[in-house]
Every structure is written in structure tokens, then in C-alpha cells.
Amino acid sequence: MSETGIFVAANGSISATELARGPWDPNAQHGGAPAALMMRAFERLPAAEGLVLARITYEFLRPAPLGQLDVEAVVARPGRRVQLLEGSISANGTEVVRARALQVRSVDIGSASALGAGPEPPPPGPREGRPNEFVPTFRPMFAPDAIEIRFVAGTFGGGPSTAWFRLRAPVVAGEEPTPLQRLAAAGDFGNGISSVLPWGEYLFINPDLTLYIERPPVGEWICLNAQTSIALDGIGTAEAVLYDTRGRVGRATQALLIAPL
């Protein structure tokens, strides 16, 4: 893994490097970058023993710029069985990302037979995948410079796709990314890998992202089995089932803004 971070923390502040850059604007971040950064902030909050993150929703209010950022996270409603977290990322005094997360107490169900079915296995692994053929608009860029993508089905711009993601760089320089930070960094790619409109003709960006986490992921690789649906009135959604190399870990959903370029 590269020593250069997607973000740099120093003297109590956070700065986004060029590795956070997205495909639409050379001065704006890919959604996966602030999603992972906000996940880091939520993981650092106090929580009762046994509480785990079950859901996190991001609202991308404005393009998150490169450069200095202010990150805040608080426990909005503490609890022993359910806890609500709230956070935001601001740039130059303007809020650009808002997030809310739900922590719930985990329970040992006992066995898969109690649920009527066993764990859902993962798709073919990353070793069976192929590198993506996406040509970055700008360099360096979040993908592929900060995160590696290997397709096992489909491709960019070809409709429903399945791809594995692995961070090439730490979320914050000098820190080992946690599994949940890896999940958040990859979870925003559902729209991108399953797009059904031409990149050169349409803008299709997601002003939100919700991650449902059924169990904590393990390992470096996160897989998305994604598809996009767009109605004739231009309202779209992207949905992805999330996996690690052991099996299913959750689901990601995105609302889409569609506009001709």
C-alpha cells in the first residue's frame, strides 16, 4: 500500500489530497473518499459494548473539494441497544457532506439453520477478475490511483456489473484502513460500474449513499454486485449487494441525478 494518503491529518485538521479526486471535476472528490473519512470519524466515537454499525447514510450536499476540510461527528442519541450518530464535513465554513449512522447491539443467533438458510457466498474472487479498462479523466484520481478495481462480470458503462475493490492508499496517511473504511470507500461505486448511459453524453451522479451493514467485513477486498435503473422521467437509482471474500456483508443504495452534458 502506498504511503501517500487520500487524506492527511496534521495539527487537528484534515486535508484531501489529489488521490481523493473524482471523475467529474478536477477540484472535487469522488464520493468514496469523504464516505471513508466520515466512517473513520464515526468509528472514533464512544459506544457501549456490543454496538455495531448497521446503517450509514451520506448526503453529498455540494461537491467536496480538495484541500483543507473540517470533520465533525457526535453521538446524537446514546443508547445501550440503539445509538444514533451524526456528522458532517465542511470546507471554508460550508457544509459539503452530512451523514447519520445507526449502531445496534449485535446478538448471537446461534446457527444458520435458525434463519432457514446459510450465508450467501461471494461472487468469483478478485484473483479471477480483470483490471478495469476505464481511462481516468484526470490524474491522479481516486480510481484507479487510490483504489484498485477488478471486474468479474460486466465493465464500466455496460449495465449490471460485479467488481472487487481494494484500497491502494490509506484513507489517512500513516493509518491502516479499517474494514469499515474499506467498505465505505468501495460502496459509492455502484452507480459508476453499472451505468446504463454514455459517460460522454450524460452526467449521472449520486447526491446520496446509504450503506446497510449486515456484518463487519473482513480483509482488504470488497465486492459490489451492482445494477442501475433509470425511469423515462430521468429519476434513477443504483443498488449493489456488498461482499467480502467470505460472503455477503450488506447492501448499498444511491439516488441518481441525471442530466445531459
Secondary structure, 3 states (H helix, E strand, C coil): CCCCCCEEEECCEEEECHHHECCCCCCEECCHHHHHHHHHHHHCCCCCCCEEEEEEEEEECCCCECEEEEEEEEEEECCCCEEEEEEEEEECCEEEEEEEEEEEECCCCCCHHHHCCCCCCCCCCHHHCEECCCCCCCCCCHHHHHEEEEEEECCCCCCCEEEEEEECCCCECCCCCCHHHHHHHHHCCHHHHCCCCCCCCEEEECCEEEEEECCCCCCCCEEEEEEEEECCCCEEEEEEEEEECCEEEEEEEEEEEEEEC
